[in-house]
Amino acid sequence: MLKEIKIKIENLRSVEDRMTIEAEVEVLDGVDGINVNETNGNYYIKFDEDKISSDEIVKKIKDIGFDVASDNVSPNEVLTEEESAPAQSKEWSLGKFKEHIYKVEGMHCASCEILIEKKLLGVQNIKSVDASTSKGEVVIEYSGDRPNPERLSKIFKEENYLFDDLNNKKIASSQAPRNDGKKDKEANPTLVAFNIAIFVIIAFLLLQKIGIADFLSISSTSSVMTFLGFGLLAGLSSCAALVGGIILSMSKQWSSLYSQEQTTSQKLQPHIMFNAGRVISYAVLGGVLGIIGSKLQISPQFTGYLVIGISLLMISLGFQMLGVKAFRKFQIAAPKFATRYIANEKNFQGKQMPFIMGALTFFLPCGFTITAQSLALLSGNAFSGALIMGAFALGTVPSLLFIGLSSVKFSSKPHLAERFAKVAGFLVLFFALYNISNQATVLGFTGFDNIVALSQTQSQGTKVDEKDLPQIIDGKQVIKMTAYGSKDVPNSFKVRVGVPVRWEITADRTAGGCNGSIISNSLFSESIDLIPGQLSVKEFTPEKTGKFRFSCQMGMISGIIEVVNADTTVGSNNSGAQVVNAATQTGDDVVPSGSTGCGCGGGGGSTCGGK
């Protein structure tokens, strides 16, 4: 039978104390609902007396550190709803509700909606809540006295949400605590966040510049420890630009699923789940790749457009984290009924979504990931493929988990949480633009790096001297290049229009990762796959003058081939000519470069146009 008991708590100190009691009591088996009168501290708890007793409820409250008043209604006295239900419960049962709309300053994502709705539903007299980030409004249904905006702003003091009535012209800044003017003297949090982000970005670019990938060479027969190290490097370089950006984007939403009272280890659960899902899915799907072999192929163009699409989403999320109101409308969130379900702790025991999200990162393209996937394909069996991909994903865990730990630590401190959100927002924007620039190169457009390179080349003048052009041997222009793990030397060439070109590329032992293959869609149709320590050759005939880009599969390492009229000037920057592959094998150590599939045989460290 459903009963109700009234309990008075003496040592309530804050809204957080009240929420702690509600969270601990509501999950008890047999408890049907809980209401609180904030004025006098009375709790009205409905429960099924066949499943739990009032004594057990009182004991639970005492066990978590709160005192039950001795002069309270005896805990053994179970009151009926007719005798004890608070005034607002009777009004609710009669349907006597009023609606009010508040303006709210400070919301910027779907997790803000979840947090506000969750807290307001615990406020006396409020029956329902509907928060909208895009409108900057919160609609409540209530009975009795309407909560004033100043009171609600105090409830959300730590989260920095400011409430005001909709018909007011602006939110009163006086609602925010001033701390005797000290706050005004503090540095602008956005500027501080920007400086921190710039430092991280510079460190990232320096790591790319010094070539952290140069220290590792892999093949499909490499050891598990080699792939662990390869994954570790991936987590410190290009992999962080995509997967790390997603973790930063989602960290605030994940942290909102846990109360401030929970431990760091509990708050880390979604990040652990994310990485667990990532490792397991990589191992399972790596085994699938081992079975399928070379039959799975995705073009570089598809990969490029996929990364750009993800990056545009990251840009929207980054601006939302920075509090740009215009991007509030671009919300990607579950339906309201789903978010409300998530907000109820009793309905969210598994929290499986981070696991699923981590599993799906297998399909997010990254130069290092493509290399590992290609080697899993070349392995030719399920066990080796699973071992390769599982070890690789495990190697990325430390850096990705560090990102998660950082977000959890900051989210537990409200003042630092806002600053971290802004730092993360700037980093997400950088990684998104970085990815778009790289993919622009892959797709034949002009990336940021190539704008500089092209402008430098343009400034050198249009006259071409014959001595600057490659030597012609057997009717072919011969250009030579060495590919390293993080750079190509040289990375700029001039060739004659209409004259066949023989491009000889020696792959250094460090070649691999992103620089495991080279593409130039405007000059030839297929990739040049590289094997560390061997020579690859591509033959093509440039049909138009202009400046044409070549790059690795992910566009992170690039260069320029200028096609010129030998006796006149550099032609217009008109790219797009495609010529079928004309490579030939001239020796045992020369690899044909016109493969339409993945890899080049021999168990080399090659990549392909897809996964």
Legacy VTK file of the C-alpha trace (Angstrom):
# vtk DataFile Version 3.0
C-alpha trace
ASCII
DATASET POLYDATA
POINTS 611 float
0.000 0.000 0.000
1.281 3.458 -0.891
1.819 5.652 2.150
3.462 8.963 2.969
5.582 10.153 5.871
6.683 13.645 6.856
10.271 14.014 8.076
11.995 17.204 9.232
15.732 17.546 8.554
17.538 19.898 10.952
20.987 20.408 9.424
20.240 21.303 5.812
22.893 23.798 4.716
22.515 24.153 0.960
20.663 23.155 -2.167
23.329 20.515 -2.699
22.446 18.933 0.672
18.819 18.739 -0.363
19.694 17.205 -3.714
21.933 14.650 -1.982
19.070 13.523 0.243
16.681 13.328 -2.687
19.146 11.362 -4.815
19.922 8.858 -2.037
16.312 8.340 -0.935
14.711 8.176 -4.380
16.808 5.174 -5.412
15.617 3.093 -2.445
13.461 0.181 -3.522
9.886 1.016 -2.594
10.211 4.821 -2.537
7.722 6.306 -4.994
8.423 10.033 -4.676
9.856 12.796 -2.524
8.884 16.436 -1.996
10.464 19.109 0.164
9.318 22.339 1.765
12.440 24.511 1.661
11.032 26.972 4.177
10.674 24.567 7.104
12.802 21.647 5.893
9.942 19.139 5.906
10.262 16.168 3.551
7.172 14.365 2.282
8.158 10.879 1.156
5.780 8.472 -0.551
6.646 4.798 -0.284
5.238 1.283 -0.579
5.061 -0.095 2.945
5.175 -3.634 1.560
8.700 -2.993 0.237
10.268 -0.561 2.705
9.490 0.796 6.155
9.614 4.371 7.404
12.363 3.357 9.832
14.536 2.242 6.942
14.020 5.586 5.199
14.982 7.526 8.335
18.024 5.300 8.849
19.177 5.978 5.291
18.941 9.742 5.851
20.957 9.461 9.068
23.550 7.219 7.410
24.402 9.907 4.858
25.042 12.443 7.632
21.789 14.311 8.269
19.819 14.724 11.504
16.115 13.965 11.825
14.356 16.278 14.323
13.301 14.502 17.524
10.081 16.512 17.795
9.141 15.582 14.258
6.140 13.401 13.449
7.253 9.993 14.633
9.030 8.088 11.896
6.886 5.125 12.820
3.722 7.085 12.138
2.827 6.571 8.504
0.441 9.266 7.379
-2.119 8.878 4.639
-2.155 11.286 1.714
-5.434 12.763 2.984
-3.824 13.609 6.338
-0.352 14.752 5.397
0.117 15.708 1.743
1.483 19.256 1.414
-0.672 21.979 -0.062
0.980 21.887 -3.445
0.275 18.163 -3.804
-3.457 18.742 -3.341
-3.399 21.541 -5.908
-1.511 19.385 -8.362
-4.000 16.587 -7.962
-6.783 19.055 -8.849
-4.861 20.309 -11.854
-4.504 23.866 -10.498
-1.293 24.833 -12.295
0.063 28.087 -13.598
2.684 28.628 -16.269
5.575 31.088 -16.231
8.458 31.774 -18.612
11.891 32.888 -17.400
14.756 34.272 -19.431
17.981 32.464 -18.564
21.496 33.703 -19.236
24.322 31.161 -19.362
22.804 28.174 -21.164
24.784 26.998 -24.185
24.182 23.278 -24.733
21.736 20.419 -24.248
23.400 19.411 -20.984
22.487 22.829 -19.558
18.847 22.008 -20.247
19.201 18.677 -18.448
20.858 20.281 -15.421
18.303 23.092 -15.097
15.298 20.808 -15.513
16.714 18.341 -13.018
17.285 20.948 -10.312
14.062 22.884 -10.807
11.949 19.743 -10.534
13.227 19.496 -6.968
12.055 23.004 -6.053
8.864 23.294 -4.036
5.703 24.119 -6.035
7.279 23.357 -9.434
5.538 20.510 -11.229
7.133 20.527 -14.701
10.052 22.244 -16.441
10.910 22.746 -20.105
14.278 24.425 -20.776
15.291 25.640 -24.248
18.876 26.626 -24.988
18.013 27.944 -28.448
15.449 30.379 -26.997
17.330 31.078 -23.767
14.119 30.371 -21.853
12.760 28.067 -19.165
9.029 27.341 -18.920
7.676 26.035 -15.606
4.301 24.826 -14.393
3.779 25.534 -10.714
1.199 25.751 -7.965
0.998 28.187 -5.084
3.587 30.961 -5.016
5.757 31.442 -8.081
9.518 31.154 -7.430
11.091 34.560 -8.016
14.061 34.808 -10.415
16.454 36.018 -7.706
15.840 32.845 -5.740
16.390 30.653 -8.804
19.591 32.516 -9.653
20.884 31.720 -6.167
20.042 28.037 -6.633
22.168 28.038 -9.789
24.883 30.308 -8.401
27.710 27.818 -8.984
26.566 27.053 -12.525
26.417 30.805 -13.379
22.850 30.728 -14.716
20.942 33.997 -14.245
17.127 34.004 -14.229
14.775 36.885 -14.967
11.158 37.331 -16.011
10.559 37.177 -19.744
8.964 40.632 -19.934
12.025 42.362 -18.467
14.250 44.131 -21.000
17.447 42.656 -19.686
18.690 40.361 -17.000
19.769 42.315 -13.989
23.477 41.937 -13.609
23.033 42.678 -9.932
21.806 39.119 -9.487
25.334 37.860 -9.916
27.580 37.935 -6.842
30.153 40.716 -6.904
32.483 39.743 -4.085
33.129 43.390 -3.157
34.328 44.342 -6.593
37.184 41.857 -6.647
35.681 39.976 -9.566
35.904 43.055 -11.774
39.662 43.139 -11.283
40.142 39.547 -12.416
41.497 38.826 -15.871
38.979 38.309 -18.625
38.234 34.544 -18.498
37.837 34.340 -22.272
41.238 35.977 -22.808
42.875 33.667 -20.263
41.270 30.651 -21.928
42.456 31.854 -25.338
46.048 32.184 -24.092
45.979 28.684 -22.598
44.553 27.282 -25.828
47.251 29.053 -27.883
49.937 27.440 -25.697
48.438 23.971 -26.246
48.093 24.587 -29.988
51.724 25.714 -30.294
52.853 22.596 -28.421
50.762 20.454 -30.764
52.235 22.098 -33.875
55.771 21.747 -32.519
55.237 18.029 -31.968
54.052 17.788 -35.555
57.025 19.824 -36.785
59.720 17.764 -35.058
58.174 14.598 -36.442
57.177 12.427 -33.514
56.198 9.743 -36.020
59.808 9.467 -37.210
60.692 7.201 -34.296
58.463 4.327 -35.336
58.324 2.013 -38.331
55.699 -0.693 -38.555
54.510 -3.525 -40.767
51.743 -6.108 -40.618
54.134 -8.487 -38.826
55.239 -6.019 -36.124
54.902 -6.922 -32.451
52.026 -5.976 -30.159
54.316 -3.545 -28.320
55.063 -1.794 -31.624
51.368 -1.216 -32.249
50.926 -0.018 -28.655
53.653 2.548 -29.302
52.106 3.424 -32.642
48.778 4.049 -30.902
50.508 6.193 -28.280
51.969 8.373 -31.023
48.570 8.571 -32.688
47.063 9.848 -29.445
49.692 12.580 -29.296
49.358 13.717 -32.883
46.696 13.692 -35.571
44.422 11.294 -33.705
43.928 13.945 -31.020
42.650 16.380 -33.624
39.566 14.274 -34.262
38.840 11.912 -31.359
40.257 14.295 -28.743
38.095 17.063 -30.140
35.008 14.886 -29.780
35.873 14.059 -26.158
36.296 17.762 -25.392
32.964 18.469 -27.052
31.116 15.818 -25.037
32.898 16.124 -21.670
30.528 18.742 -20.261
27.469 16.714 -21.193
28.955 13.606 -19.604
29.889 15.468 -16.415
26.305 16.726 -16.073
25.144 13.130 -15.587
26.964 13.010 -12.234
26.362 15.108 -9.158
29.089 17.164 -7.509
29.032 14.815 -4.501
30.266 11.846 -6.490
33.936 10.917 -6.545
36.368 11.545 -9.380
36.449 7.824 -10.170
32.665 7.810 -10.555
32.764 10.875 -12.815
35.431 9.187 -14.935
33.084 6.303 -15.719
31.845 7.710 -19.070
35.432 8.351 -20.189
36.470 4.832 -19.188
33.418 3.491 -20.992
34.335 5.542 -24.076
37.840 4.085 -24.192
36.616 0.568 -23.394
34.158 0.762 -26.273
36.925 2.067 -28.500
39.391 -0.739 -27.668
36.794 -3.521 -27.907
35.321 -2.311 -31.199
38.773 -1.838 -32.728
39.716 -5.397 -31.793
36.451 -6.902 -33.067
36.360 -4.908 -36.291
40.088 -5.449 -36.778
39.320 -9.155 -36.813
36.640 -8.509 -39.421
39.172 -6.598 -41.523
41.562 -9.508 -41.251
38.886 -11.782 -42.703
37.747 -9.429 -45.429
41.282 -8.600 -46.536
41.622 -6.258 -49.444
37.931 -6.304 -50.385
37.040 -3.309 -48.202
37.838 0.009 -49.860
36.735 3.617 -49.312
37.971 6.400 -51.563
40.063 9.327 -50.285
37.309 11.657 -51.501
34.710 9.987 -49.284
37.131 10.102 -46.359
37.792 13.797 -46.950
34.141 14.789 -47.073
33.407 12.698 -43.968
36.112 14.496 -41.969
34.879 17.896 -43.171
31.332 17.025 -42.086
32.549 16.001 -38.631
34.694 19.137 -38.418
31.736 21.407 -39.203
29.877 19.769 -36.336
32.902 20.368 -34.107
32.916 24.064 -35.089
29.298 24.393 -33.988
30.056 22.646 -30.693
33.138 24.821 -30.161
31.198 28.067 -30.549
28.515 26.726 -28.211
31.191 26.022 -25.589
32.411 29.605 -26.026
28.880 30.865 -25.374
28.171 32.284 -28.848
24.390 32.695 -28.860
24.001 32.388 -32.639
25.034 28.729 -32.447
22.474 27.794 -29.801
20.055 26.895 -32.588
22.437 24.273 -33.942
21.765 21.779 -31.197
22.305 18.071 -31.797
20.570 16.426 -28.899
18.247 13.600 -28.071
14.489 14.292 -27.906
13.189 15.865 -24.712
11.694 12.624 -23.443
15.114 10.982 -23.785
17.009 13.751 -21.978
14.491 13.699 -19.148
14.908 9.956 -18.924
18.675 10.430 -18.731
18.303 13.099 -16.044
16.614 10.593 -13.737
19.353 8.587 -12.018
17.022 5.630 -11.525
16.650 5.320 -15.290
20.342 5.685 -16.068
22.172 2.931 -14.307
24.088 1.668 -17.366
25.146 4.948 -19.006
26.077 2.970 -22.096
26.123 5.804 -24.609
29.833 6.731 -24.113
30.671 3.069 -24.778
28.732 3.129 -28.049
30.295 6.450 -29.050
33.775 5.090 -28.387
32.995 2.005 -30.460
31.893 4.140 -33.398
35.200 6.054 -33.509
36.541 3.111 -35.507
34.837 4.717 -38.496
36.341 8.179 -37.933
39.256 8.582 -40.349
42.740 9.388 -39.101
46.035 8.829 -40.867
47.363 6.571 -38.131
44.074 4.682 -37.897
43.975 4.140 -41.658
47.493 2.712 -41.473
46.554 0.291 -38.691
43.389 -0.715 -40.542
45.360 -1.286 -43.738
47.818 -3.516 -41.908
44.916 -5.419 -40.347
43.657 -6.010 -43.888
47.109 -7.169 -44.991
47.390 -9.552 -42.034
44.926 -11.889 -43.719
43.409 -13.489 -40.609
40.996 -12.540 -37.847
43.345 -13.034 -34.880
46.160 -10.895 -36.291
43.739 -8.189 -37.407
42.128 -8.073 -33.964
45.534 -7.959 -32.266
46.769 -5.134 -34.499
43.709 -2.913 -34.052
43.181 -3.751 -30.366
46.795 -2.924 -29.480
46.662 0.263 -31.533
43.482 1.471 -29.780
44.929 0.543 -26.383
47.934 2.729 -27.154
45.674 5.759 -27.655
44.009 5.312 -24.245
46.527 7.260 -22.065
46.257 10.540 -23.974
42.485 10.303 -24.510
41.916 9.328 -20.879
44.080 12.264 -19.797
41.763 14.574 -21.735
38.818 12.992 -19.926
40.486 13.271 -16.507
41.240 16.943 -17.108
37.633 17.692 -17.996
36.344 15.827 -14.925
38.698 17.630 -12.540
37.728 21.041 -13.892
34.008 20.257 -13.999
34.015 19.582 -10.256
35.178 23.179 -9.625
32.603 25.615 -11.042
34.938 28.585 -11.492
37.491 26.456 -13.321
34.756 24.624 -15.215
33.748 27.755 -17.120
37.361 28.499 -18.006
38.009 24.915 -19.080
34.896 25.001 -21.278
36.276 28.073 -23.043
39.741 26.524 -23.451
38.118 23.392 -24.828
35.990 25.513 -27.141
39.052 27.205 -28.651
40.822 23.846 -29.031
37.784 22.267 -30.680
37.680 25.153 -33.170
41.392 24.781 -33.906
41.194 21.028 -34.427
38.136 21.449 -36.656
39.820 24.075 -38.861
43.006 21.993 -38.868
41.065 18.977 -40.159
39.212 21.028 -42.778
42.475 22.522 -44.058
44.028 19.075 -44.389
41.008 17.634 -46.180
40.857 20.621 -48.525
44.291 19.560 -49.726
43.130 15.965 -50.205
40.051 17.059 -52.166
42.008 19.384 -54.439
41.103 22.671 -52.795
43.487 25.123 -51.154
44.291 24.455 -47.513
45.797 27.012 -45.131
49.325 25.652 -45.522
49.070 25.696 -49.286
47.852 29.296 -49.367
51.196 30.284 -47.854
53.150 27.939 -50.100
51.398 29.121 -53.244
51.851 32.783 -52.361
55.564 32.240 -51.751
55.915 30.502 -55.094
53.947 33.245 -56.848
56.205 35.944 -55.433
59.263 34.334 -56.994
58.161 35.513 -60.450
56.760 33.820 -63.493
59.908 33.379 -65.575
61.202 29.807 -65.657
64.820 28.960 -66.305
65.587 25.647 -68.016
68.153 24.844 -65.329
65.391 24.843 -62.713
63.619 21.993 -64.497
64.371 18.270 -64.049
66.696 16.315 -66.311
65.062 14.348 -69.136
66.142 10.682 -69.301
64.726 8.356 -71.954
62.115 10.952 -72.814
60.891 11.349 -69.222
61.403 14.100 -66.661
62.836 12.475 -63.535
62.067 13.968 -60.124
63.191 12.344 -56.890
61.906 12.672 -53.342
62.431 11.021 -49.959
59.356 10.464 -47.782
59.856 10.537 -44.004
57.339 9.954 -41.244
56.419 13.633 -40.976
57.828 15.358 -44.065
58.782 15.015 -47.728
62.203 16.188 -48.973
62.067 18.090 -51.240
58.396 19.024 -51.316
58.378 21.423 -54.277
59.026 20.618 -57.948
58.779 22.268 -61.371
58.064 20.119 -64.429
57.321 20.749 -68.113
53.792 20.539 -69.445
53.113 17.725 -71.926
56.320 15.827 -71.097
56.022 12.478 -69.221
57.192 12.591 -65.597
58.843 9.752 -63.686
58.467 10.414 -59.949
60.804 8.290 -57.848
59.966 8.258 -54.144
62.237 6.580 -51.625
60.391 5.743 -48.422
62.555 6.208 -45.351
62.338 3.598 -42.588
60.240 6.088 -40.628
57.659 6.484 -43.403
54.264 5.330 -42.241
51.276 6.660 -40.402
49.794 9.499 -42.399
52.732 9.503 -44.822
52.276 5.898 -45.897
50.927 6.927 -49.291
50.782 9.998 -51.524
47.916 11.329 -53.631
47.441 14.142 -56.138
43.987 13.884 -57.645
44.678 16.701 -60.110
47.686 14.967 -61.662
46.885 11.253 -61.450
43.974 9.124 -60.344
45.511 6.664 -57.898
47.614 6.787 -54.765
51.328 6.085 -54.563
51.676 3.491 -51.825
54.969 3.540 -49.942
56.914 0.709 -48.317
59.565 1.764 -45.770
63.056 1.236 -47.144
61.945 0.750 -50.746
61.468 2.772 -53.904
58.048 3.556 -55.384
57.591 5.028 -58.865
54.735 6.978 -60.397
54.654 7.954 -64.067
52.202 10.495 -65.433
51.969 13.197 -68.081
50.872 16.679 -66.913
48.468 18.090 -69.486
47.850 21.571 -68.070
50.023 24.260 -66.573
49.463 25.411 -63.041
50.332 24.619 -59.434
49.147 21.210 -58.275
49.212 19.879 -54.742
50.232 16.447 -53.541
49.798 15.176 -49.999
49.482 12.187 -47.719
46.051 10.583 -47.407
44.970 12.932 -44.610
46.498 16.074 -46.147
48.800 16.717 -43.182
52.027 16.484 -45.205
51.871 18.229 -48.553
53.860 19.807 -51.343
53.483 21.437 -54.763
54.275 20.406 -58.321
54.371 23.350 -60.731
53.632 22.511 -64.335
55.180 25.164 -66.584
55.919 26.046 -70.182
59.656 25.533 -70.295
60.469 28.514 -72.501
57.864 31.012 -71.256
56.048 31.489 -67.984
54.171 29.686 -65.289
50.659 28.959 -66.460
47.412 29.711 -64.723
46.507 27.937 -61.528
44.068 25.674 -63.341
44.077 22.216 -61.844
41.951 19.207 -62.516
43.673 17.197 -65.257
43.674 13.476 -64.518
45.795 10.958 -66.372
45.654 7.185 -65.995
48.539 5.582 -64.185
51.534 4.860 -66.382
53.908 3.385 -63.797
56.038 0.422 -64.763
58.165 -1.919 -62.734
61.826 -1.419 -63.586
63.465 -3.588 -60.950
62.897 -6.006 -58.116
62.932 -3.199 -55.542
60.513 -0.939 -57.440
56.874 -0.983 -56.357
54.159 -0.326 -58.963
52.218 2.691 -57.719
48.926 2.252 -59.529
47.192 -0.154 -57.141
43.470 0.416 -56.772
43.312 -1.605 -53.569
45.007 -1.361 -50.203
48.649 -2.092 -49.680
51.451 -3.098 -51.977
52.228 -6.609 -50.832
55.226 -7.716 -48.867
53.675 -6.798 -45.537
54.784 -3.218 -45.830
53.657 -0.212 -43.889
51.277 1.064 -46.506
48.020 2.934 -46.340
45.121 3.114 -48.732
42.329 5.312 -49.800
40.065 3.961 -47.132
39.625 1.632 -44.270
LINES 1 612
611 0 1 2 3 4 5 6 7 8 9 10 11 12 13 14 15 16 17 18 19 20 21 22 23 24 25 26 27 28 29 30 31 32 33 34 35 36 37 38 39 40 41 42 43 44 45 46 47 48 49 50 51 52 53 54 55 56 57 58 59 60 61 62 63 64 65 66 67 68 69 70 71 72 73 74 75 76 77 78 79 80 81 82 83 84 85 86 87 88 89 90 91 92 93 94 95 96 97 98 99 100 101 102 103 104 105 106 107 108 109 110 111 112 113 114 115 116 117 118 119 120 121 122 123 124 125 126 127 128 129 130 131 132 133 134 135 136 137 138 139 140 141 142 143 144 145 146 147 148 149 150 151 152 153 154 155 156 157 158 159 160 161 162 163 164 165 166 167 168 169 170 171 172 173 174 175 176 177 178 179 180 181 182 183 184 185 186 187 188 189 190 191 192 193 194 195 196 197 198 199 200 201 202 203 204 205 206 207 208 209 210 211 212 213 214 215 216 217 218 219 220 221 222 223 224 225 226 227 228 229 230 231 232 233 234 235 236 237 238 239 240 241 242 243 244 245 246 247 248 249 250 251 252 253 254 255 256 257 258 259 260 261 262 263 264 265 266 267 268 269 270 271 272 273 274 275 276 277 278 279 280 281 282 283 284 285 286 287 288 289 290 291 292 293 294 295 296 297 298 299 300 301 302 303 304 305 306 307 308 309 310 311 312 313 314 315 316 317 318 319 320 321 322 323 324 325 326 327 328 329 330 331 332 333 334 335 336 337 338 339 340 341 342 343 344 345 346 347 348 349 350 351 352 353 354 355 356 357 358 359 360 361 362 363 364 365 366 367 368 369 370 371 372 373 374 375 376 377 378 379 380 381 382 383 384 385 386 387 388 389 390 391 392 393 394 395 396 397 398 399 400 401 402 403 404 405 406 407 408 409 410 411 412 413 414 415 416 417 418 419 420 421 422 423 424 425 426 427 428 429 430 431 432 433 434 435 436 437 438 439 440 441 442 443 444 445 446 447 448 449 450 451 452 453 454 455 456 457 458 459 460 461 462 463 464 465 466 467 468 469 470 471 472 473 474 475 476 477 478 479 480 481 482 483 484 485 486 487 488 489 490 491 492 493 494 495 496 497 498 499 500 501 502 503 504 505 506 507 508 509 510 511 512 513 514 515 516 517 518 519 520 521 522 523 524 525 526 527 528 529 530 531 532 533 534 535 536 537 538 539 540 541 542 543 544 545 546 547 548 549 550 551 552 553 554 555 556 557 558 559 560 561 562 563 564 565 566 567 568 569 570 571 572 573 574 575 576 577 578 579 580 581 582 583 584 585 586 587 588 589 590 591 592 593 594 595 596 597 598 599 600 601 602 603 604 605 606 607 608 609 610
